[in-house]
């Protein structure tokens, strides 16, 4: 992807070559294309008059830690018609998004003239996610839907699932996550793709599980089928995955709700062994299983151990980093 973008930038530069003012600026742009930002800025000067030089100088400022100066220059480029306007918008959005300035991303996108993007999928994902995080779901959807291919497709589908879930459209959210799994497998970095696919399977399993537990009016058969569907999602996460402990927890909760207490205990014990950091959650879950099975004394002992482990974890971690995990939080909500 980086190689393709560099090629497009080179083509833009060549297309704008008649406007390049000097051999020095040509050399500066060449350094920029190679990622040699100090040399690029030294050759380009602080404020090149032509748009190609101005773009590479702005990026050089960003890369060298002169954030505000770089962003101001990129904004100036994207606000005026001409070459590198779209590239300037993309680079500015990329930086603001990374800095968590989602409202600033939205404002820039809505008021800019930038077009002819280098990687439109990345831009649309960042803008859509920024709308989502800024609480503007209605505007987030069209941007995320526009990410039809590339490495950001799976992320966009996940965000669309979040939107659907917030609207109470659980089945559609589950379906979106189903689309996201093969999209993740197509990620250009196979390791990232595998991890992302596992994360999506777990998210899908949790949604199905929550539907089985909390949805009103379901028949016993329908609930059983939902627990089976959730179990199938968790079961697709391989033992070697970093997310395998989370999958084991999902399997444990599905087993418990299906009346398989011994299997549930085994899953939570295996999760505790695989993830010592999250052991307090697994002890708590074992207490829940034992309580459900009528072993009150053993359940109380497990809850006590879980509390001790959680306090010990909190003492080792920064404030707010320890505590109940996603499953204990889920069960606190649904009872």
NORKAFEN-V591160 format. One record per residue. SS is DSSP state (H for helix, E for strand, L for the rest). NEAR is the number of other ideal C-beta (glycine too) atoms within 12 Angstrom. Layout:
BEGIN
SS;NEAR  SS;NEAR
END
This chain:
BEGIN
L;19  H;17  H;14  H;17  H;27  H;23  H;16  H;25  H;35  H;24  H;20  H;33  H;32  H;19  H;18  L;30  H;22  H;13  H;23  L;30  L;23  L;19  H;14  H;21  H;33  H;28  H;24  H;36  H;43  H;27  H;26  H;41  H;30  L;20  L;20  L;22  H;27  H;20  H;22  H;34  H;35  H;20  H;29  H;38  L;23  L;20  L;20  L;35  L;16  L;30  H;36  H;41  H;40  H;44  H;46  H;49  H;42  H;41  H;44  H;39  H;33  H;31  H;25  L;22  L;14  L;22  H;23  H;17  H;23  H;32  H;30  H;23  H;35  H;40  H;31  H;28  H;40  H;37  H;21  L;21  L;16  L;25  L;31  L;45  H;31  H;33  H;42  H;45  H;43  H;39  H;44  H;44  H;42  H;33  H;32  H;34  H;33  H;20  L;19  L;15  L;22  H;27  H;20  H;26  H;39  H;28  H;21  H;35  H;38  H;21  H;15  L;31  L;21  L;35  L;21  L;25  L;32  L;34  L;31  H;29  H;31  H;35  H;40  H;37  H;39  H;43  H;46  H;42  H;37  H;36  H;32  H;34  H;25  L;26  L;15  L;25  H;25  H;16  H;26  H;35  H;30  H;19  H;36  H;38  H;23  L;25  L;34  L;18  L;21  L;27  L;26  L;37  H;35  H;42  H;33  H;41  H;39  H;38  H;37  H;40  H;36  H;30  H;32  H;28  H;28  H;20  L;18  L;15  L;20  H;28  H;21  H;23  H;31  H;34  H;20  H;34  H;39  H;30  H;28  H;37  H;33  H;18  H;32  H;35  H;25  L;23  L;27  L;22  L;16  H;14  H;16  H;21  H;24  H;26  H;25  H;35  H;34  H;35  H;33  H;40  H;41  H;38  H;38  H;41  H;43  H;42  H;40  H;38  H;41  H;32  H;32  H;34  H;27  H;22  L;19  L;11  L;9  L;18  L;12  H;14  H;11  H;17  H;26  H;19  H;19  H;33  H;35  H;24  H;29  H;39  H;35  H;22  H;34  H;38  H;24  L;28  L;35  L;17  L;18  L;14  L;25  L;22  L;33  H;30  H;36  H;36  H;40  H;39  H;46  H;45  H;42  H;42  H;47  H;38  H;31  H;36  H;34  L;28  L;17  L;23  H;27  H;18  H;23  H;36  H;33  H;22  H;36  H;43  H;25  H;26  H;38  H;30  H;19  H;25  L;27  H;17  H;25  H;34  H;30  H;36  H;41  H;40  H;39  H;39  H;45  H;41  H;33  H;34  H;35  H;28  H;24  H;26  L;21  L;11  L;19  H;14  H;14  H;22  H;25  H;19  H;19  H;33  H;27  H;19  H;25  H;32  H;22  H;18  H;31  H;28  H;16  H;19  H;26  H;19  H;13  H;15  L;16  L;10  L;9  L;8  L;13  L;21  L;25  L;25  L;34  H;27  H;39  H;28  H;15  H;25  H;29  H;15  H;13  H;19  L;8
END
